[in-house]
Structure formats: structure tokens, C-alpha cells
């Protein structure tokens, strides 16, 4: 049976397991194709993508720009000052204007409602490059990286250490649920995920403030303790999170000599992760970052190029 096509890529809760796996397989095909041929087929020739930013980025901007270029298309950056999404111009108006110019919109925003509104009011595919609620592009990349390294993902365990209520943790739980992975969220009290999000993720999720929660993990994952938009909470968070640092002692605490470490970057080295781990033999930080390109290409090839999911 054919896998239904996606109209947008806003939140992983919108995807079936089959659609998620279809994107993973497409990412692998595109990555292998470029490695073997030195280039991808120009399946997006003549296609354009608007990159709409409220928040700064390195990986999101470069992976989408280069992904479009590798596939024969064109992407261009729209800065916060140029558009003023939600202030100078409403999301509804921006969506309708851009839909007359481009074949797709990638938006990296503060409020999740903005990407929802862009999809509702526009007539082209919309991709969530990050919102306060979810980061689906990152989570797709994370699972793609885990699949490359670990192979069979069924019953493998990711231990996420840090702010379990943030967008990365939310999307990671949803992504893990699509592929049969277990998740342990190890967070201080007051920073644990919403039980409704845990329930809806489809994953086997345990939540604890005890660092022994990392025991048996195949992957340790962390993110910055203070995300963009939370700067006023920084001092408060710095007083709470230091015990939840991923360091060599915590990696050993997994009891798994093959345990690997992930981070979505950028990292505040010396806070949520140490240099010894980030640059050490267990680190997947840079293969994970590089895989953003291949995961993004899969989303673009499907949404803008009509490549079916298999």
C-alpha cells in the first residue's frame, strides 16, 4: 500500500510511522546517491524555497540552502528585520504573499502558532525549521543518525538529560515513538515534560530526576539549558542544571561501554556538556550536525519535488 503524501512538515505528531520511516529511507537514498555520484539528480530544478527566520541559525539555514542547491533548486534568506513576522506583517498575509512567489516556505520562529498559520493561509508546503513547541527537522535527523550508527532501533534507549520540557525533547520523544525506541527523560523537578506530550508521543517514556535514569542507555542526548527566548531565566537555570551535565562520569554511569552522545548544537561547552565528551570517542555531535543536510533534502524532495515515500 502506498504511503500517503505529506502536505506540510510542522510537527511529528502529524506523521504516521510509515511516513516517518519513508523520510528516513529517502534521506538515506539521497545521501548515498551524492556519495556515489558526487551529486544528486536535480529533482527540484526550477523550484524555490523562502527561508523565513525569526531566530538565528547555522545548521538550519545552511542545510536548507545547500539542500535546495544539491537538488537543483534555489533558496533565499529572509531576515527578521525584513519581514517582521507577526509585528510588521501577519503570518496569514506573509503566507499568502509568499505563496505567489515560491514553491515552499521554511520558517524558524518563536511561536508554534506562526507555522500553523503559515500552513493554513498559504498554498505551498510549509516546513517548521523550529518553533517553541517542536523541532521536527532536528528529531528526524537525530533518528536518522541513530539508525545509521546502531542499525535496528527497536527497543534501543535514548536518555535525554536536561530540560525535558523544551522543543528538542518534545520532538525527540515523538520521533522515538515512530521507530520503537525507548526514552528516559532525566530532568530536574520543574523542568519535566508535559504528561500530555509524553502520552501522545507513542514512545515508551520514563521520566525521572535521578541521574541513574541513564543506566542502560544506548544514546545520551542533551541540549542547552537556556534556549532562545528564555534568557531572563538563565541565572535561575544555571543554579538548577549543573548536576545534569553530560560528562565522562555520566557516560560511564550508563553501564554501556558503547554508549554514544548526541547534542543538537549549538553547545554551551562547560555547561550541559564537557569538551572531553563533545570531542571524545563517544561523540556523534558532528555526524549528527552533518546529517541535517540529508534529512532536510528528504523533506524537500518529498514536499517540493513530489518524490514518493517508500
C-alpha positions in Angstrom: 0.0 0.0 0.0 1.3 3.4 -1.0 2.3 5.8 1.9 0.2 8.9 1.8 2.0 12.1 0.8 2.6 14.9 3.3 1.2 18.4 2.7 3.5 20.1 5.3 6.1 19.3 7.8 5.1 21.1 11.0 5.1 18.6 13.9 5.9 14.9 14.1 2.5 14.2 15.7 1.1 14.8 12.2 3.2 11.9 10.7 2.4 8.2 10.7 5.1 5.7 11.5 5.2 4.8 7.8 5.6 8.4 6.7 8.4 9.0 9.2 10.2 5.8 8.0 9.6 6.9 4.4 11.5 10.1 5.1 14.3 8.2 6.7 14.7 5.9 3.7 14.5 8.9 1.3 17.3 10.7 3.3 19.4 7.6 3.0 18.9 7.3 -0.7 19.8 10.9 -1.3 22.9 10.7 1.0 24.1 7.5 -0.8 23.4 9.0 -4.2 25.5 12.0 -3.5 28.3 9.9 -2.0 28.3 7.5 -5.0 27.8 10.0 -7.9 29.2 13.2 -6.4 25.9 14.9 -6.9 22.1 14.4 -6.6 19.8 14.4 -9.5 18.3 17.9 -10.0 14.8 16.9 -9.0 14.0 20.4 -7.7 15.1 22.3 -10.8 13.1 25.5 -11.1 11.8 25.2 -7.6 12.3 27.9 -4.9 12.2 28.0 -1.1 11.8 31.0 1.1 13.7 30.8 4.4 11.8 32.8 6.9 13.7 33.5 10.1 12.8 35.0 13.5 15.6 33.1 15.3 19.3 32.9 14.2 20.7 29.6 12.9 23.7 27.9 11.5 22.6 24.3 10.7 19.1 25.1 9.7 19.9 27.8 7.3 22.9 26.1 5.7 21.3 22.7 5.4 18.2 24.0 3.7 20.1 26.4 1.4 22.6 23.7 0.4 19.9 21.0 0.2 18.0 23.1 -2.3 21.2 23.7 -4.3 22.1 20.0 -4.3 18.7 19.1 -5.6 18.8 21.8 -8.4 16.6 24.4 -6.7 17.0 27.8 -5.2 16.6 29.1 -1.6 16.8 32.6 -0.2 17.0 34.0 3.3 14.5 36.5 4.8 15.7 38.1 8.0 13.6 39.1 10.9 14.0 42.7 10.1 12.9 42.3 6.5 9.6 40.6 7.2 8.7 41.4 10.8 6.5 38.2 11.0 3.7 38.9 13.5 4.6 42.5 14.0 5.1 44.3 10.7 3.0 41.8 8.9 0.7 38.9 10.0 1.6 35.3 9.3 -1.6 35.0 7.3 -0.6 37.8 5.0 3.0 36.6 4.7 1.8 33.2 3.7 -0.5 34.4 1.0 2.2 36.8 -0.4 5.0 34.2 -0.5 2.7 31.6 -2.0 2.6 33.7 -5.1 6.4 33.8 -5.4 7.8 30.5 -4.2 7.2 26.7 -4.1 7.7 26.3 -0.4 8.3 28.1 2.9 10.7 27.1 5.7 10.1 29.1 8.9 12.2 29.2 12.0 10.0 31.0 14.6 9.3 31.7 18.2 5.7 30.7 18.5 4.4 27.4 17.0 1.1 29.1 16.0 3.1 31.1 13.4 4.0 27.9 11.4 0.4 26.6 11.8 -0.9 29.9 10.4 1.5 29.9 7.5 0.3 26.5 6.5 -3.3 27.4 7.0 -3.2 30.6 4.9 -0.6 29.7 2.3 -1.0 27.5 -0.7 2.5 25.9 -0.7 4.2 23.4 1.6 5.4 24.8 4.9 8.3 23.3 6.9 8.8 24.0 10.6 12.5 24.8 11.0 12.0 25.3 14.7 9.3 26.6 17.0 8.9 27.0 20.7 6.9 23.7 20.8 8.8 21.4 18.4 11.9 20.9 16.3 10.8 18.1 13.9 13.7 18.6 11.4 16.2 18.1 14.2 14.4 15.0 15.5 14.2 13.4 12.1 18.0 14.0 11.8 18.6 12.5 15.3 16.8 9.3 14.5 18.5 9.1 11.0 21.8 9.3 12.8 20.9 6.7 15.4 19.7 4.4 12.6 23.0 4.8 10.7 25.1 4.0 13.8 23.0 1.5 15.6 21.1 -0.3 12.9 18.0 -1.9 14.3 16.3 0.7 16.6 13.6 -1.4 18.1 13.9 -1.3 21.9 17.0 0.9 21.9 17.1 3.6 24.5 17.8 7.3 24.4 18.4 9.1 27.7 17.7 12.8 27.3 19.4 14.7 30.1 18.5 18.4 30.8 15.4 20.5 30.1 12.8 17.8 29.3 10.1 20.4 28.6 11.8 22.0 25.6 11.1 21.6 21.9 14.0 19.3 21.2 13.0 16.8 23.9 9.3 17.0 22.8 10.2 16.1 19.2 12.7 13.5 20.2 10.1 11.6 22.1 7.7 11.8 19.2 10.4 10.6 16.8 11.4 7.7 19.1 7.8 6.6 19.2 7.8 6.3 15.4 10.6 3.7 15.4 10.0 1.8 18.5 12.8 3.3 20.7 12.5 3.9 24.4 13.2 7.3 26.0 14.2 8.2 29.5 13.9 11.9 30.3 16.3 12.8 33.1 15.4 16.3 34.3 15.3 18.4 37.5 11.9 18.9 39.1 10.1 21.8 37.4 11.6 21.1 34.0 10.0 17.8 33.1 7.9 17.3 30.0 4.1 17.8 29.9 2.5 14.5 30.7 0.1 15.0 27.7 3.1 15.2 25.4 4.6 12.1 26.9 1.3 10.3 26.5 0.9 11.4 22.9 4.4 10.6 21.8 3.7 6.9 21.2 7.1 6.0 22.8 7.8 4.1 26.0 8.9 7.1 28.1 10.1 7.2 31.7 10.6 10.5 33.4 12.9 11.0 36.5 15.1 13.5 38.2 17.5 10.7 39.2 20.7 10.5 37.2 20.6 6.7 37.4 17.9 7.0 34.7 20.8 7.0 32.2 21.6 3.4 33.1 21.4 1.0 30.1 21.1 3.9 27.6 22.4 3.4 24.1 22.4 7.2 23.5 22.8 10.1 25.8 21.3 13.4 24.4 21.4 16.9 25.7 20.6 20.5 24.7 21.4 23.9 26.1 19.9 24.6 29.5 18.6 28.0 28.4 17.0 28.1 25.0 16.5 31.2 22.8 13.7 33.3 24.3 14.5 32.1 27.8 17.4 34.4 28.5 15.6 36.0 31.5 15.7 32.6 33.2 19.4 32.0 32.6 20.6 32.6 36.2 17.8 30.6 37.7 18.5 27.7 35.4 22.3 27.8 36.0 21.5 27.3 39.6 19.5 24.1 38.9 21.0 22.3 36.0 24.8 21.7 36.8 24.2 18.2 38.2 22.7 17.3 34.8 25.8 17.9 32.8 26.9 15.2 30.3 30.5 14.4 31.3 32.7 11.4 31.3 31.3 10.2 34.7 27.7 10.3 33.4 28.7 8.4 30.2 30.2 5.7 32.4 27.1 5.7 34.6 25.2 4.3 31.7 27.0 1.0 32.2 27.2 0.7 28.5 30.7 0.8 27.0 29.3 1.5 23.6 27.0 4.4 24.7 27.2 7.4 22.4 26.4 11.1 22.9 24.3 13.5 20.9 23.6 17.2 21.0 21.6 19.3 18.6 24.0 22.2 18.8 25.0 25.0 19.4 26.5 23.8 22.7 27.4 25.8 25.7 30.6 23.8 26.4 31.3 23.5 30.1 27.6 23.8 30.9 25.4 21.0 29.6 28.3 19.1 28.1 32.1 19.0 28.6 34.8 19.3 26.0 36.1 15.8 26.9 32.7 14.3 25.9 31.8 16.6 23.0 35.2 15.9 21.3 35.7 12.4 22.6 35.2 8.9 21.1 31.6 8.6 22.1 30.6 11.9 20.4 28.1 11.9 17.5 27.8 15.7 17.6 29.3 16.4 14.1 27.9 13.4 12.1 24.6 14.4 13.6 25.0 18.0 12.5 26.1 17.0 9.0 23.0 14.7 8.7 20.8 17.8 8.9 21.6 18.2 5.3 20.4 14.8 4.2 17.3 14.8 6.4 16.4 18.3 5.0 16.8 17.1 1.5 14.4 14.2 2.1 11.7 16.7 3.3 12.4 19.0 0.3 12.4 16.2 -2.2 9.1 14.9 -1.0 7.2 18.2 -0.3 8.5 20.3 -3.3 9.6 17.5 -5.7 6.8 15.1 -5.2 9.2 12.2 -4.6 7.0 9.4 -3.0 7.7 7.9 0.4 8.5 4.2 0.3 
